[in-house]
Amino acid sequence: MNEHLNKEQMLARANNAVEKAGLEFSGELKKRIRELEIAIHQNNRQEAVLMAYNLESEASTFGWPRVTRICKWLRKIFSGEFDLAPEAEEVLDALNALKVMVSNPEERNEQRDAALFEKIYPSLKRVISEI
């Protein structure tokens, strides 16, 4: 019975740690999207790829699927893995959608985010087929 309790305690600690990391990620999300935007505006491709990759991975882990997909698209764009080169306008539209989606991480707006993603999805899909 003591072994069972230890497993439950360990699981509770692990869940608590993941929840804490998720809250920390959400709290830093706006700042990190802004840093990604700066790297893109400065045409720092290497930094943009690294930041987009990290955001893509973490957003996937902590339940931000649209952020994950947009960051994946941005990573592929700035690493040169695209089918058709995007217009600068398309990149700005994706960045703007990201900024709105993470504007208030504590109170996500799923309907707004779905509408934003639906609006930019044709551009994402046109440039990279596996989005």
C-alpha positions as CSV (number, residue, x, y, z in Angstrom):
1,M,0.0,0.0,0.0
2,N,2.9,2.4,0.8
3,E,4.3,1.7,-2.7
4,H,1.0,2.6,-4.2
5,L,0.9,5.9,-2.3
6,N,4.4,6.7,-3.4
7,K,3.4,6.2,-7.1
8,E,0.3,8.4,-6.5
9,Q,2.5,11.1,-4.9
10,M,5.1,10.9,-7.7
11,L,2.3,11.2,-10.3
12,A,0.8,14.2,-8.5
13,R,4.2,15.9,-8.3
14,A,4.8,15.2,-12.0
15,N,1.4,16.6,-12.9
16,N,2.0,19.6,-10.7
17,A,5.4,20.2,-12.4
18,V,3.9,20.0,-15.9
19,E,1.1,22.4,-14.9
20,K,3.6,24.8,-13.4
21,A,5.7,24.7,-16.6
22,G,2.6,25.2,-18.7
23,L,1.7,28.3,-16.7
24,E,5.2,29.6,-17.1
25,F,5.1,29.0,-20.8
26,S,1.8,30.8,-21.2
27,G,3.0,33.7,-19.1
28,E,6.1,34.2,-21.4
29,L,4.3,33.5,-24.6
30,K,3.5,37.1,-25.6
31,K,7.1,38.1,-24.9
32,R,8.5,35.2,-26.9
33,I,6.2,35.9,-29.9
34,R,7.4,39.5,-29.8
35,E,11.1,38.4,-29.8
36,L,10.3,36.1,-32.8
37,E,8.7,39.1,-34.6
38,I,11.8,41.2,-33.9
39,A,14.1,38.4,-35.3
40,I,12.0,38.2,-38.4
41,H,11.9,42.0,-38.9
42,Q,15.7,42.1,-38.5
43,N,15.9,39.2,-41.1
44,N,17.8,37.1,-38.6
45,R,16.8,33.8,-40.2
46,Q,18.9,31.6,-37.9
47,E,17.4,33.2,-34.7
48,A,13.9,33.1,-36.2
49,V,14.2,29.4,-37.1
50,L,15.4,28.6,-33.5
51,M,12.7,30.6,-31.8
52,A,10.0,29.2,-34.1
53,Y,11.2,25.7,-33.4
54,N,11.2,26.2,-29.7
55,L,7.8,27.8,-29.7
56,E,6.5,25.0,-32.0
57,S,7.7,22.3,-29.6
58,E,6.6,23.9,-26.4
59,A,3.2,25.1,-27.8
60,S,2.5,21.5,-28.8
61,T,3.4,20.3,-25.3
62,F,1.3,22.8,-23.5
63,G,-1.9,22.8,-25.6
64,W,-1.6,25.6,-28.1
65,P,-2.2,23.7,-31.4
66,R,-2.7,26.8,-33.7
67,V,0.4,28.4,-32.3
68,T,2.2,25.2,-33.0
69,R,1.2,25.1,-36.6
70,I,1.9,28.7,-37.3
71,C,5.3,28.4,-35.7
72,K,6.0,25.3,-37.7
73,W,5.1,27.2,-40.8
74,L,7.4,30.1,-39.8
75,R,10.2,27.7,-39.0
76,K,9.9,26.1,-42.4
77,I,9.8,29.4,-44.2
78,F,12.9,30.8,-42.6
79,S,14.8,27.6,-42.9
80,G,14.0,27.5,-46.6
81,E,11.7,24.4,-46.5
82,F,8.8,25.8,-48.5
83,D,7.1,24.7,-51.7
84,L,6.3,28.3,-52.8
85,A,7.9,31.4,-51.4
86,P,5.4,33.4,-49.3
87,E,4.7,37.0,-49.7
88,A,5.9,39.3,-47.0
89,E,2.3,40.1,-46.3
90,E,1.5,36.4,-45.6
91,V,4.3,36.3,-43.0
92,L,3.0,39.5,-41.4
93,D,-0.5,38.1,-41.3
94,A,0.7,35.0,-39.6
95,L,2.7,37.0,-37.0
96,N,-0.4,39.2,-36.4
97,A,-2.6,36.2,-35.9
98,L,0.0,34.8,-33.4
99,K,0.1,38.0,-31.4
100,V,-3.7,38.1,-31.2
101,M,-4.0,34.5,-30.2
102,V,-1.5,34.9,-27.3
103,S,-2.7,38.4,-26.3
104,N,-4.4,37.1,-23.2
105,P,-3.2,33.6,-22.4
106,E,-5.2,33.3,-19.2
107,E,-8.5,33.8,-21.2
108,R,-8.2,32.1,-24.5
109,N,-10.8,32.8,-27.1
110,E,-11.2,29.6,-29.1
111,Q,-13.8,31.1,-31.6
112,R,-11.6,34.1,-32.4
113,D,-8.5,31.9,-32.7
114,A,-10.3,29.5,-35.0
115,A,-11.5,32.3,-37.2
116,L,-8.0,33.8,-37.3
117,F,-6.4,30.5,-38.2
118,E,-9.1,29.8,-40.8
119,K,-8.3,33.2,-42.4
120,I,-4.6,32.6,-42.8
121,Y,-4.8,28.8,-43.4
122,P,-5.0,29.2,-47.3
123,S,-1.7,31.1,-47.2
124,L,-0.1,28.6,-44.9
125,K,-1.3,25.6,-47.0
126,R,-0.3,27.3,-50.3
127,V,3.3,27.8,-49.2
128,I,3.8,24.5,-47.3
129,S,1.6,21.5,-48.0
130,E,2.2,19.8,-44.6
131,I,0.8,22.3,-42.2
